Amino acid sequence: MGYMDGLGEKAIAAKSVIANASTSEKNKILQKIAEFLCSNTEHILKENEKDIAQAKENGISDTMIDRLRLTKERVQGIADACIQLIRLEDPVGEILQGSVRPNGMRITKVRVPMGVIGIIYESRPNVTVDAAALCLKSGNAAILRGGREAIHSNLVLMQLMQQALEACGFPRETVQLVENTSREISTEMMRANDYIDVLIPRGGAGLIQAVVKNATVPVIETGTGNCHIYIDETADIEMAAAITDNGKTQRPSVCNALETCLVHKSIAREFLPKLKQVLDKHQVEIRGCRRTQEILGDCVIPATDEDYATEFLDYIISIKVVDTIEEAIAHIRKFSTGHSECIITENYSKAERFQKEVDSACVYVNCSTRFTDGGEFGLGAEIGISTQKLHARGPMGLRELTAIKYLVHGNGQIR
């Protein structure tokens, strides 16, 4: 029996147990996970420091180390996310639709768990708990494969969650960690059709494309965020600068951070110096078009199409001055990954047009793309941001981790 076969068979055995758990039983598990996280914070941080030290030795950038780092506050935040899930409505068993056919059959459409959900992700150890907690609340078993750079953190977090499951009378294998982080095992996981019902990659473009290209298990594509903001000629300058700054610098290593700023030519000379002033506080590198260079000077690195297509995940932003809203929308259509885009404008018709014509999962008017997050949308901790259109799109919360079932009742009807 192969490594993934072992995990898969245990997950199959556990999935029927969690699928039939009551809402109160699932909430009790989440409560226990939160308690175990809080009472073992020092141990978690000690294991996380091993990952941080290894990352520094391997020359990983500061922004990527920030994705990896846990603090007391972040551990508390992970525990709080579990508590927030307790407060959310359980989607399992929700009646979506019902009808009675002319022959007397009653048909009811209900939500049911998917079964076994596989998640492949990078760096951020909070995903280990967020993903497991969402799977548990939605009645699913989970097999999680985090990156080797976070292996010590992930191991201790998984150990605590499995202890919580056992304390509540559920199989510890309801959530499992792929401890072998080799590429070969990842490929096995992508092709574990006998065990995994859906696979969700969460990470950079390289990881997501590797999963999409190699998986035979159904995949929900998430994550890559080449996000744009368009500063319209009617924009409030102070608002535009504050929102762009927040989108770029509040946490540049996440998928909903801004990467490109498009500015209408009539407001560029007033707006760009103001933007540079706030970005300079974070030493943000600017890569811009010729007109951006003319306005801001030699500090601007000439931007290429490659820059406009890049998800930097760093203190780097690309800027382009455009003539019209049509040019801004065309640029977004060319370079966007379909994640999150924003327009800053005081013109209602332009806001409406932008939201209608920009084909991304989340399209904002006058607020930061940093809100593309399950918690901020009231969905609880999310499994990821889907950038595709089949099954789920945007922040994936509890309902997106369910499938549907038709329950049919008759009294002897035949066809």
N, C-alpha and C positions, 0 to 999 in steps of 0.2 A: 504493500500500500504506500502510495506517495505521500509527501508532506501535506499537500492541499487536500488529498482524499481524507486524511485524518481529520483536518479541521472541518471539511465539508460534511462528513458524516455526523460529527458532533453537532454542527449547526442544524442539520436536518432534524436530528432527534430533539433539539431544544425549541425549534421554531413553533411546533404545535402547542407547546406549553405556554409560551409567551403570547401566541396568537389568541389563546382562549382565556388569558388573564383578564380579570376585571379592571376597571379604571382605578379603583382604590388600591388594588394590588400593585399595579404599575406605578402609581404615585408613591406608594410606600417604598418601592425600589429606588425611585429618584430621590426621595427624602433621605434614604440611607446613604446613597452615593454622595450627596451633598455633605452629610455629616462626616463621612469618612474622609472626604477631601479636606474639610476644615480641620479635623483633628489630626491629620497627617501632613499638614502644610510644610513643616520643616523637613520632613523626609522627602517630600516631593521636590522641594527646592534644592536639596542636597543632590538628588539624582539629576536634576536639570542642570546644575552647575557642571556636572561631568560632560554633558552635551555641549554646553557653552565653551568649556575649555577645549574640547576637541574641535569645535567649529573655528575657534581662533587659531589653533594650530594649523588648520587646513586653509586658512586665509579667506574665510567666508566674510563677506562685506558686513558692515555694521547694521545696515537696514535688514539684511537677512538674519543676522543674529537677533535683532529685535523681534522678528517673527518667532524665533525659537525660545526666547527668554520667558521664564515664568517669574513672577514676583508674588508676594503675599496678596497684593491687590488683585492680580490676575487670577490666582487660584480662587480667591473669594468670588471673583466674577464668574468663573466657571461653575462654582457651586451655586451661585445665585441664578445662573441660567437653568440649572436643573430644577430649582424651586419655581422659576417662572413657568417651566413646562407643566408643573403640577397644576398650575392655575388655568392652563389652557384646556379647552374642550377636547375630549378624546374623539378622534375622528372615526375610530373603528365602530362599525355597526350603524353609522349615520345613514338614514334613509334619504336617498337622493331623489327618488322618483317612484311612483306606483301607479298601476293601472289595472283595470279588469277588462279582459278581452271579450269579444262578443260570445265566445264559447264558454265563458264563465271562469276561465283561468285567471288567477291573481298573480301579477308579476311585480316584484319589488326589487328595485336597484339599490344596493347598499355598499358601503365602503368596507373593505377587508384589508388585512395586512398583505404586503407583497410576498413575504416569506423570509428569504435570506438576502440581505443587502450587503454587497461588498463595496468597500470604500478604499481607494488608493489615494494617498495624500502626501504632502511634503511639509517639513519644517514645524508647523505650528502644533504643539502638543495639545492645545485646547481643543483641537478638532477631534482628538481621541475621545474626549468626554462628550463634546457637543454631538458628535455623530452617533455615539452609542446611546446617549440619552434620547435622542429623537427616534432612533430605531426602537428602543424599548417602549416609549410612550405610544408609538404607532403599531405596536404589536409584532415587531419584526426581530428576528435574530440578525446579528451583524458579524462580519469578518472584516477587520480593519488592518490595512497595511500602510503604516506610516513610513517616513523616510529614515534611513539609517542615522541621519544626523540628530534625530530626536529619540533614539531607541531607549536610552535610560529613562527619560521622562515618560515615554509611552508605556514601558514595562510596569513602572510603579503605578501609573494611573489605571492601567488595565487590571493589575492585581487588586487594587482597592475596589474597583467596580465589580469584579467577580466575587470578592468577599461580601459586598453588599447584596448581590444576587443570592448567594448562599444563605446569608442571614435572613433573607426574606422567603426562603424556601423554594428558590428557582435554580435551575441548572446554571452553573458558572459558565458553561459553554454557550450561553445565550449571546454573549459578546466575547469575541476572541481576537487576539492580536497575532498577526503574521510576524513571528519573531525572526524568521529568516528573511533578511532584506535583500537577498540576491536578485538579480534581474531575471534569472531563470524561474524562480518561484513566483515573481510578479507575473511573468508570462503564463505560468500554470494557472494563476488566479484569474487571469483574463479569459481563460478558456475552460473554466470550471462550470460548464453548463449544467452538469448533473446536480450541482449544489447551490449555485448562486443565481438568483432570479433577476437581479439587476446590478450593474456595476457603475459606481459614480467616482470619476476621477476629480480630485480637488487639488489644484496646484498651478504651476506655470504651464506655458504653452507647450513645452517639450513633453512634459508628463501627459498632458491631456491628449496630444496628438498620438503619442505612443500607445495609449490605451485605445483610442478610437481606431487606429490602424491594425492593432494586434488582437483585439478582443473578439471573441465569438459570443460571449455573454452580452445581452442587451445593455447598451451604455446610455447614460444621461450625461451629456457633455456640459461641463461647468467651468467657470472660473476666469479664463483669460479676459482681462479687462483693459483694453486700450480705450480709455474713457475720455470724452471731449467736453469742453465748455465753449459755448459761442457767446461772445459779448456783442450784443446788438447795438446799433447806433443810438437807441433810446435808453440804454441801460443806466441805472444808477451807479456811478463810478465807485463810490465807497462800498456799496453792496457787492458789486462785481469783483472788486479786489479782495474783499473779505471771503467770499465764497470760493474764489479761485485758490486763494491761500489755504483755506481749510481743506479743499479737495486735494491739493497737492502735498501739503506738509503735515497735516494732522497725524497721518500714519501712511507714509508713502509706499510701504511694502505690501499693501493689501490690494485686492483686485478692483475695488471701487475707487481707488485713488485716481486723480486726474493725471493724464499724460500729455494732452494737447489742449492749448488755448487758441481759439480762433477769434479774431477781433475785427469788427467792421472798420473800414478805412477812415470813416469820418470821426471816429472816437479814439482811434489808435494813439494819436499823439498826446492825448490827455490821459488815457488809461494806462498805457504801457509803463511810463515812468512810475506811476503809482503802484502798479503791480510789482515792478522790480524792487521798489522800496520795501514791500512786505516780504517778498521772496528772499531778499538779501539777508533777512534775519535768520534764515535757515540755510544760507549759502547754496541756494538752488542754482544749478547750472542751466543756462538758457540756450536752446538751440532754435534759431529763428530764420525766417525768410529774409530776403533782401530788404524789404521795407521795415521789418523789425530791427535789422542791423542799423538802418539809417536813423531810426528813432533812438535806439538805446546805445549804439556805438559798438566799440570793439569787444565789449564783454560778451557779445552774442556770437556763438559758434554757428557757422552756416548750417542750416538744416537740410537734410536730404529726405527722399521718400522713405528710406530705411528708418530714419528717425521718427517720421510721422507714423510708421507702422509698428513702432516698438512699444511694448509695455515695459517701461523702465524699472518700476518698483523701486525707485531711488529718488534722490533729490535732484532730479533732472526734469525739465519740461520743454516741450517743443511748442513754438508759437508761430502762427501764420496770420498775416493781415489779409483780409478778404474784401472784395468789392461789394458783395451782396449776400443776403441770407441764402440765396440759391447756391452760391459758391460754397458757403459753409456746409450746407446740407450735402452737397456733392462730395466734399472732402470727407465728411463723416461716413458717407456710404462707401467710399473707396477704402478707408483705413480702419473703420470701426470693427471691433470683434462682437458687436451686438450686446454689450453689457449695459453701460449706463452713459447717458449723454445729458447735457444741460444747456439751456438758453437763459441768459440774463437779459430781460427786456421789460419795458413798461408798455409795450404795444400788445394788446390782447390778440389781435389777428395773427401777428407773427408768432406769438407763443402757441396759439392753436395750430398754426401751420407746421411749426417745428415738431410738435408732439405727434401730429398726424403723419408727417412725411419721414421722420427719422425712425428706422426700423430696428430698435433695440429693446431689450427686455424692460428697461426702466428709462423713462424720458422725463426730465425735471424742468420746471420753470422756477427760477429764482430761489433755488435751494441746492445744497451740496450733494454731489453724487456719493458722498460718504454715508448717506442714509440707506444705500442699497445693502441691506443687512436684515436678516430675519428678525432679530430682536427689535430693530428700529421700525419694522413694518408690523410689529405686534404678533409675529409668528413664532416667537421663541427663538432659541438658538437654531440656526439653519444648517442644513447639510451641505449647502453650497448655493451658488447663483447659476441657474441654468441659462445658457446662452443659445439653446436650441428651441425648437417649437413643438416637438412631439412630447406628449405626456405632461411636461412641466416647463415653465419659463419664469425667469426671475428667481427671487429668494425661495428656496425649497424648504418649507416647513413640514408640519405633521401630515397635512392632507396630501402633499405631494409624494409621501412615502406609502401611500395606500393604492390599491387597485379597486376594481369594482367586481361585484358578483350579482348575478340575477337569481333571486329566490322565486320559484314558480310553484304555486299551489293549485291543485285541481281536484276533481272528484270523479275521475274516470274518463276524462277526455282522451280521445285518440284522433289521429290525423288520417 
